[in-house]
Amino acid sequence: MKQHYDIVIVGGGMVGASLACALLPASEKLDLNIAVIEAFPLPEANDLVYQPSYDSRATALAYGARTIYELMGIWDTLRQHLSPIEHIHVSDRGRFGATRLHAEDEHVAALGYVVENHWLGRVLLDRLQQPDAGRVDFICPAEVTDIVPGAEQMGLSVKLDEQVHDLTAELVVMADGGRSELRERMGIGYTQEAYGQHAVIANISPDRPHEGIAYERFTDSGPMALLPLEDEGGRHRCGLVWTVPDEMADEILGLDDAEFIERVHERFGYRAGCFVHVGERHAYPLKLSIADEQVRAGLAVLGNAAHALHPIAGQGYNLALRGVVALADQIISARKQGISVGDLGVLQTFYEQQRYDQQRTIGLSDRVMKLFSNNNPLFAFGRDLGLQMLDVCPPAKTVFARGAMGLDIPAPDLK
């Protein structure tokens, strides 16, 4: 542990580790010293072993994430345990609206990918432990107990091995999640809207291969998503995200396996086959949450600490990842110009560039959720007509698909 770093990243999860990996290629050339402070122990170096688990949680990556991870130098490793999304089927339960997207129609290898969180995290951390990652110190298990802004740098108190160490940094990046106590301690408020819904998540097995199809099924009680996963233990496997009203969450969690599968079929149908096995079920409340401030002099907020949105379109992590590389690009540019990486102008430029993407992505997820949760017959007819028109209009479908894949945003340089 050094006494001073150019950048301290608070949180070594998928967002924080991705930022460190994004900065890694330029860190040696630009003399950037980086610390990642994480509450949990770091896995053993060179222990990059895929450990399959039927109940592993997963994240949907937009196709554009592939370019980002290629720039970080981890794509070839990451792709060893990815499930490509080759087709997307969108439908409205009990109504005529439906749209289908196909990777071959958009001339891409996949519309997106599904990765198990533990594998993505392990690949990111393994990259930060390679011999060429000497500019990154991973400090763990440790906790940032205080951040004190200064005239030219930030002061941090870090608790490690029951001792408190004082560090300084030009820039502190808070990537410690949606329940960030540090964010609240810094006096950063947030705007929040509860949706009155819970997401019930589980892995579920159909009786036939998923064939790379992801489903988005809108129902009168909330949307359902089914994502393709790698087979495990001889079973086909899909990731289920089932949105239910708050008052139904406990009832759904209390069902036994057979009852749960029966209820899923009742809402989802049989287009993916007959479900024959289901794993552990978990539920969490759904809220739209946006930090009132995402940058200050010497401070940036990323990931769920900055914004959390409805999972309806699977865009939460992809939005965070685009924020990661946008911030990395600004840091690299500032360093090349001899400007402090914590300069408020630099960070405001980053935020202004990201604000449009955030407003568009969050707004779209919010509007789609509310539109498809409205049972007014007129709204229902209009949205189904829209789905059908999209399905028969290739140019409109391509525009929609490119936006969902993150291909309408320029790729970063990171050099």
C-alpha positions as CSV (number, residue, x, y, z in Angstrom):
1,M,0.0,0.0,0.0
2,K,1.3,3.4,-1.0
3,Q,0.5,6.6,0.8
4,H,-0.6,8.3,-2.4
5,Y,-2.4,7.1,-5.6
6,D,-3.5,8.9,-8.7
7,I,-6.8,6.9,-8.5
8,V,-8.5,5.0,-5.7
9,I,-11.4,2.8,-6.7
10,V,-13.7,2.0,-3.8
11,G,-15.3,-1.4,-4.6
12,G,-13.7,-4.3,-6.5
13,G,-16.8,-5.8,-7.9
14,M,-17.6,-6.0,-11.6
15,V,-17.8,-2.2,-12.1
16,G,-14.7,-1.3,-10.0
17,A,-12.6,-4.1,-11.4
18,S,-13.7,-3.2,-15.0
19,L,-12.5,0.4,-14.5
20,A,-9.1,-0.9,-13.2
21,C,-8.8,-3.2,-16.2
22,A,-9.8,-0.4,-18.6
23,L,-7.0,1.8,-17.3
24,L,-4.5,-1.0,-17.2
25,P,-3.3,-0.8,-20.8
26,A,-2.3,2.9,-20.4
27,S,-1.2,2.9,-16.8
28,E,2.4,2.1,-17.4
29,K,2.9,4.6,-20.2
30,L,1.1,7.3,-18.3
31,D,2.6,6.5,-14.9
32,L,-0.8,6.0,-13.3
33,N,-0.8,4.4,-9.9
34,I,-4.2,2.8,-9.0
35,A,-5.6,1.2,-5.9
36,V,-8.7,-0.9,-5.7
37,I,-10.1,-1.2,-2.2
38,E,-12.4,-4.2,-1.7
39,A,-14.2,-5.6,1.4
40,F,-13.7,-9.2,0.4
41,P,-10.5,-11.2,0.1
42,L,-8.9,-11.5,-3.3
43,P,-8.9,-15.0,-4.9
44,E,-5.5,-16.7,-5.3
45,A,-3.5,-15.5,-8.3
46,N,-3.5,-17.8,-11.3
47,D,-6.4,-19.8,-9.9
48,L,-8.6,-19.1,-12.9
49,V,-10.9,-22.1,-12.7
50,Y,-14.5,-22.1,-13.8
51,Q,-16.6,-23.6,-11.0
52,P,-20.0,-24.4,-12.3
53,S,-23.0,-24.0,-10.1
54,Y,-26.6,-24.6,-11.1
55,D,-27.8,-21.6,-9.2
56,S,-25.1,-19.1,-10.3
57,R,-26.5,-15.6,-11.0
58,A,-25.9,-14.2,-14.4
59,T,-25.7,-10.9,-16.3
60,A,-26.7,-10.0,-19.9
61,L,-24.0,-8.3,-21.8
62,A,-24.9,-6.2,-24.8
63,Y,-22.9,-7.0,-28.0
64,G,-21.0,-3.7,-27.6
65,A,-19.5,-5.0,-24.3
66,R,-17.4,-7.4,-26.5
67,T,-15.4,-4.5,-27.9
68,I,-14.9,-3.1,-24.5
69,Y,-13.6,-6.4,-23.0
70,E,-11.4,-6.9,-26.1
71,L,-9.7,-3.6,-25.4
72,M,-9.1,-4.7,-21.8
73,G,-7.5,-7.9,-23.1
74,I,-9.9,-10.4,-21.4
75,W,-12.4,-11.3,-24.1
76,D,-10.7,-14.5,-25.2
77,T,-10.7,-15.8,-21.7
78,L,-14.2,-14.5,-20.9
79,R,-15.8,-16.1,-24.0
80,Q,-14.9,-19.6,-22.8
81,H,-18.0,-19.6,-20.6
82,L,-20.5,-17.3,-22.3
83,S,-23.9,-18.1,-23.7
84,P,-24.5,-16.1,-26.9
85,I,-27.9,-14.6,-27.5
86,E,-28.6,-15.4,-31.1
87,H,-32.4,-14.6,-31.1
88,I,-34.7,-12.4,-29.0
89,H,-38.4,-13.1,-28.8
90,V,-40.6,-10.4,-27.4
91,S,-44.3,-11.0,-26.8
92,D,-47.3,-9.7,-24.9
93,R,-49.3,-12.4,-23.0
94,G,-52.8,-12.9,-24.3
95,R,-52.4,-10.4,-27.1
96,F,-51.2,-10.3,-30.7
97,G,-48.1,-8.2,-30.3
98,A,-44.7,-10.0,-30.9
99,T,-41.3,-9.1,-32.3
100,R,-38.3,-11.3,-33.2
101,L,-34.7,-10.3,-33.6
102,H,-32.0,-12.4,-35.1
103,A,-28.2,-12.0,-35.0
104,E,-27.8,-13.1,-38.6
105,D,-30.2,-10.4,-39.8
106,E,-28.0,-7.8,-38.1
107,H,-24.8,-9.3,-39.4
108,V,-23.3,-9.9,-35.9
109,A,-22.2,-13.1,-34.2
110,A,-24.7,-12.6,-31.4
111,L,-27.1,-9.9,-30.2
112,G,-25.6,-10.2,-26.8
113,Y,-24.1,-12.7,-24.3
114,V,-25.1,-14.1,-20.9
115,V,-22.2,-14.5,-18.4
116,E,-22.3,-15.9,-14.9
117,N,-21.3,-13.2,-12.5
118,H,-18.7,-15.3,-10.6
119,W,-16.9,-16.0,-13.9
120,L,-16.9,-12.4,-15.1
121,G,-15.6,-11.3,-11.7
122,R,-12.9,-14.0,-11.6
123,V,-11.7,-13.1,-15.1
124,L,-11.5,-9.4,-14.2
125,L,-9.6,-10.0,-11.0
126,D,-7.2,-12.5,-12.7
127,R,-6.3,-9.8,-15.2
128,L,-5.4,-7.4,-12.3
129,Q,-3.1,-10.1,-10.9
130,Q,-1.0,-10.6,-14.1
131,P,2.7,-9.6,-14.1
132,D,2.0,-6.5,-16.2
133,A,-0.6,-5.1,-13.7
134,G,2.1,-3.7,-11.4
135,R,0.5,-0.3,-11.4
136,V,-2.6,-1.6,-9.7
137,D,-2.6,-2.4,-5.9
138,F,-5.6,-4.5,-4.8
139,I,-6.1,-3.7,-1.1
140,C,-8.3,-6.2,0.6
141,P,-10.1,-7.1,2.7
142,A,-10.3,-3.5,3.6
143,E,-12.9,-0.7,4.1
144,V,-12.8,3.0,3.4
145,T,-14.2,4.6,6.6
146,D,-13.9,8.2,5.6
147,I,-13.2,10.5,2.6
148,V,-12.1,14.1,3.2
149,P,-11.9,16.5,0.3
150,G,-8.8,18.7,0.1
151,A,-7.7,21.6,-2.1
152,E,-5.8,19.5,-4.5
153,Q,-6.3,15.9,-3.4
154,M,-8.7,13.6,-1.5
155,G,-7.8,12.1,1.9
156,L,-9.0,8.6,2.7
157,S,-9.0,6.6,5.9
158,V,-8.7,2.9,5.1
159,K,-9.2,0.1,7.7
160,L,-7.0,-2.9,7.0
161,D,-6.0,-5.6,9.5
162,E,-7.7,-3.7,12.3
163,Q,-5.5,-0.7,11.6
164,V,-6.6,2.6,10.0
165,H,-4.2,3.9,7.3
166,D,-4.4,7.4,5.8
167,L,-4.0,7.7,2.0
168,T,-4.3,10.5,-0.5
169,A,-5.5,10.4,-4.1
170,E,-6.2,12.8,-7.0
171,L,-9.4,10.9,-7.8
172,V,-11.6,8.7,-5.8
173,V,-14.1,6.5,-7.7
174,M,-17.0,5.1,-5.7
175,A,-18.2,1.9,-7.2
176,D,-19.4,0.2,-4.1
177,G,-23.0,-0.6,-5.1
178,G,-26.5,0.7,-4.7
179,R,-26.4,0.4,-0.9
180,S,-23.3,2.6,-0.7
181,E,-23.0,3.8,2.9
182,L,-20.0,5.9,1.8
183,R,-22.2,7.7,-0.7
184,E,-24.6,8.7,2.1
185,R,-21.7,9.6,4.4
186,M,-20.4,12.0,1.7
187,G,-23.8,13.7,1.6
188,I,-24.7,12.5,-1.9
189,G,-28.5,12.1,-2.0
190,Y,-30.5,10.3,-4.6
191,T,-33.8,10.4,-6.3
192,Q,-35.8,7.2,-5.9
193,E,-39.0,5.8,-7.3
194,A,-40.4,2.4,-6.1
195,Y,-42.1,0.4,-8.8
196,G,-44.2,-1.6,-6.4
197,Q,-42.6,-4.8,-7.9
198,H,-40.1,-7.5,-6.9
199,A,-37.9,-9.4,-9.3
200,V,-38.0,-13.1,-8.5
201,I,-34.9,-14.7,-10.0
202,A,-34.0,-18.3,-10.4
203,N,-32.4,-20.7,-12.8
204,I,-34.8,-23.1,-14.5
205,S,-34.3,-26.1,-16.8
206,P,-36.4,-26.7,-20.0
207,D,-36.7,-30.2,-21.4
208,R,-34.9,-29.1,-24.6
209,P,-31.9,-26.9,-25.6
210,H,-32.6,-23.2,-25.5
211,E,-30.9,-22.7,-28.9
212,G,-29.6,-19.3,-28.0
213,I,-33.0,-17.7,-27.6
214,A,-33.7,-15.0,-25.0
215,Y,-37.4,-14.2,-24.3
216,E,-39.1,-11.1,-23.0
217,R,-42.7,-11.9,-22.1
218,F,-45.0,-9.1,-20.9
219,T,-47.9,-10.1,-18.7
220,D,-50.6,-8.3,-16.8
221,S,-48.7,-8.8,-13.5
222,G,-45.3,-7.8,-14.8
223,P,-42.6,-8.8,-17.4
224,M,-40.7,-12.1,-17.5
225,A,-37.3,-12.6,-19.1
226,L,-35.7,-16.0,-19.9
227,L,-32.0,-15.9,-20.7
228,P,-29.9,-18.8,-22.2
229,L,-27.2,-20.2,-19.9
230,E,-24.6,-22.9,-20.2
231,D,-25.8,-26.4,-19.5
232,E,-24.7,-27.7,-16.0
233,G,-24.8,-31.2,-14.5
234,G,-26.4,-32.6,-17.7
235,R,-29.3,-30.2,-17.5
236,H,-30.3,-27.4,-19.9
237,R,-30.4,-24.1,-18.1
238,C,-32.0,-20.7,-18.4
239,G,-32.0,-17.7,-16.2
240,L,-35.4,-16.5,-15.2
241,V,-36.3,-13.0,-14.1
242,W,-40.0,-12.8,-13.1
243,T,-41.4,-9.4,-12.1
244,V,-44.3,-9.6,-9.7
245,P,-46.3,-7.1,-7.6
246,D,-44.8,-6.6,-4.1
247,E,-47.7,-8.4,-2.4
248,M,-47.1,-11.6,-4.5
249,A,-43.4,-11.9,-3.8
250,D,-43.6,-14.0,-0.6
251,E,-46.3,-16.2,-2.0
252,I,-44.1,-17.0,-5.1
253,L,-41.1,-17.7,-3.0
254,G,-43.1,-20.0,-0.8
255,L,-44.1,-22.3,-3.6
256,D,-42.5,-25.7,-3.9
257,D,-40.7,-26.6,-7.1
258,A,-43.7,-28.2,-8.9
259,E,-46.0,-25.3,-8.0
260,F,-43.4,-22.8,-9.0
261,I,-42.9,-24.4,-12.4
262,E,-46.7,-24.6,-12.9
263,R,-47.1,-20.9,-12.2
264,V,-44.2,-20.0,-14.5
265,H,-45.9,-22.0,-17.3
266,E,-49.2,-20.3,-16.6
267,R,-47.6,-16.9,-17.1
268,F,-44.9,-17.7,-19.7
269,G,-46.4,-20.6,-21.7
270,Y,-44.5,-23.4,-23.4
271,R,-42.6,-21.7,-26.2
272,A,-39.3,-22.7,-24.5
273,G,-40.4,-26.2,-23.8
274,C,-41.6,-27.8,-20.6
275,F,-39.7,-26.8,-17.5
276,V,-38.5,-29.8,-15.5
277,H,-36.3,-28.4,-12.8
278,V,-35.8,-25.1,-10.9
279,G,-33.1,-24.0,-8.5
280,E,-33.0,-21.6,-5.6
281,R,-35.3,-18.6,-5.7
282,H,-34.5,-15.1,-4.6
283,A,-36.4,-11.8,-4.8
284,Y,-35.4,-8.1,-4.5
285,P,-37.5,-4.9,-4.7
286,L,-37.4,-2.9,-7.9
287,K,-36.6,0.8,-7.7
288,L,-35.4,3.5,-10.0
289,S,-32.6,5.2,-8.2
290,I,-30.3,8.1,-9.5
291,A,-27.6,9.8,-7.4
292,D,-28.2,13.6,-7.2
293,E,-24.5,14.1,-7.9
294,Q,-22.2,11.8,-9.9
295,V,-19.1,14.0,-9.9
296,R,-17.4,16.4,-7.6
297,A,-13.8,17.7,-7.7
298,G,-11.7,14.6,-7.0
299,L,-14.8,12.3,-6.9
300,A,-16.8,10.2,-9.4
301,V,-19.7,7.8,-8.7
302,L,-20.2,4.7,-11.0
303,G,-22.4,1.7,-11.4
304,N,-25.3,1.1,-9.0
305,A,-24.0,3.8,-6.7
306,A,-24.8,6.2,-9.5
307,H,-27.9,4.7,-11.0
308,A,-30.1,1.6,-10.6
309,L,-32.9,0.8,-13.1
310,H,-35.6,-1.7,-13.9
311,P,-34.2,-5.0,-15.3
312,I,-36.8,-5.1,-18.0
313,A,-34.3,-4.5,-20.9
314,G,-31.2,-5.9,-19.2
315,Q,-29.4,-2.6,-19.6
316,G,-28.3,-1.8,-16.0
317,Y,-24.8,-3.3,-16.1
318,N,-24.3,-2.3,-19.8
319,L,-25.0,1.3,-18.9
320,A,-22.5,1.1,-16.0
321,L,-19.9,-0.5,-18.3
322,R,-20.2,2.3,-20.8
323,G,-19.8,4.8,-17.9
324,V,-16.6,2.9,-16.9
325,V,-14.9,3.3,-20.3
326,A,-16.1,6.8,-20.7
327,L,-14.5,7.8,-17.4
328,A,-11.3,5.8,-18.3
329,D,-11.1,7.7,-21.6
330,Q,-11.4,11.0,-19.8
331,I,-8.7,10.0,-17.3
332,I,-6.3,9.0,-20.0
333,S,-6.9,12.2,-22.0
334,A,-6.4,14.4,-18.9
335,R,-3.2,12.6,-18.0
336,K,-1.8,13.1,-21.5
337,Q,-2.5,16.8,-21.2
338,G,-0.9,17.1,-17.8
339,I,-4.2,17.8,-16.1
340,S,-5.1,16.3,-12.7
341,V,-7.3,13.3,-13.2
342,G,-9.5,14.7,-10.3
343,D,-10.0,18.0,-12.0
344,L,-13.6,19.1,-11.8
345,G,-13.7,20.1,-15.5
346,V,-12.5,16.7,-16.6
347,L,-15.1,14.9,-14.5
348,Q,-17.9,17.3,-15.6
349,T,-16.9,16.6,-19.2
350,F,-17.3,12.8,-18.5
351,Y,-20.6,13.3,-16.8
352,E,-22.0,15.5,-19.6
353,Q,-21.0,12.9,-22.2
354,Q,-22.7,10.2,-20.1
355,R,-25.8,12.1,-19.2
356,Y,-27.5,11.6,-22.5
357,D,-26.8,7.9,-22.5
358,Q,-28.2,7.6,-18.9
359,Q,-31.3,9.7,-19.7
360,R,-32.0,7.7,-22.8
361,T,-31.4,4.2,-21.3
362,I,-33.1,4.9,-17.9
363,G,-36.0,6.7,-19.6
364,L,-36.5,3.9,-22.1
365,S,-36.5,1.2,-19.4
366,D,-38.9,3.2,-17.3
367,R,-41.3,4.0,-20.1
368,V,-41.4,0.5,-21.5
369,M,-42.0,-1.0,-18.0
370,K,-44.9,1.5,-17.4
371,L,-46.3,1.0,-20.9
372,F,-46.4,-2.8,-20.6
373,S,-47.7,-2.7,-17.1
374,N,-50.8,-0.7,-18.2
375,N,-53.8,-2.8,-18.8
376,N,-55.8,-0.1,-20.5
377,P,-57.2,-1.7,-23.7
378,L,-56.2,1.4,-25.8
379,F,-52.6,1.3,-24.5
380,A,-52.5,-2.5,-25.0
381,F,-53.6,-2.2,-28.6
382,G,-51.1,0.6,-29.3
383,R,-48.1,-1.3,-27.9
384,D,-49.1,-4.5,-29.7
385,L,-49.4,-2.7,-32.9
386,G,-46.0,-1.2,-32.3
387,L,-44.5,-4.6,-31.7
388,Q,-46.1,-6.0,-34.9
389,M,-44.9,-3.0,-37.0
390,L,-41.4,-3.3,-35.6
391,D,-41.4,-7.0,-36.6
392,V,-42.3,-6.3,-40.2
393,C,-40.0,-3.3,-40.7
394,P,-36.4,-4.3,-41.1
395,P,-34.9,-0.8,-41.0
396,A,-36.7,0.1,-37.7
397,K,-35.7,-3.3,-36.3
398,T,-32.1,-2.6,-37.1
399,V,-32.2,0.8,-35.4
400,F,-33.8,-0.8,-32.4
401,A,-31.3,-3.7,-32.3
402,R,-28.2,-1.6,-32.7
403,G,-29.4,0.6,-29.7
404,A,-30.0,-2.5,-27.6
405,M,-26.6,-3.9,-28.6
406,G,-24.9,-0.6,-27.7
407,L,-23.5,-0.2,-31.2
408,D,-25.0,3.3,-31.6
409,I,-22.3,4.7,-29.3
410,P,-18.7,5.2,-30.4
411,A,-16.2,2.6,-29.1
412,P,-13.6,4.0,-26.7
413,D,-9.9,4.2,-27.5
414,L,-8.3,3.6,-24.0
415,K,-4.8,4.3,-25.3
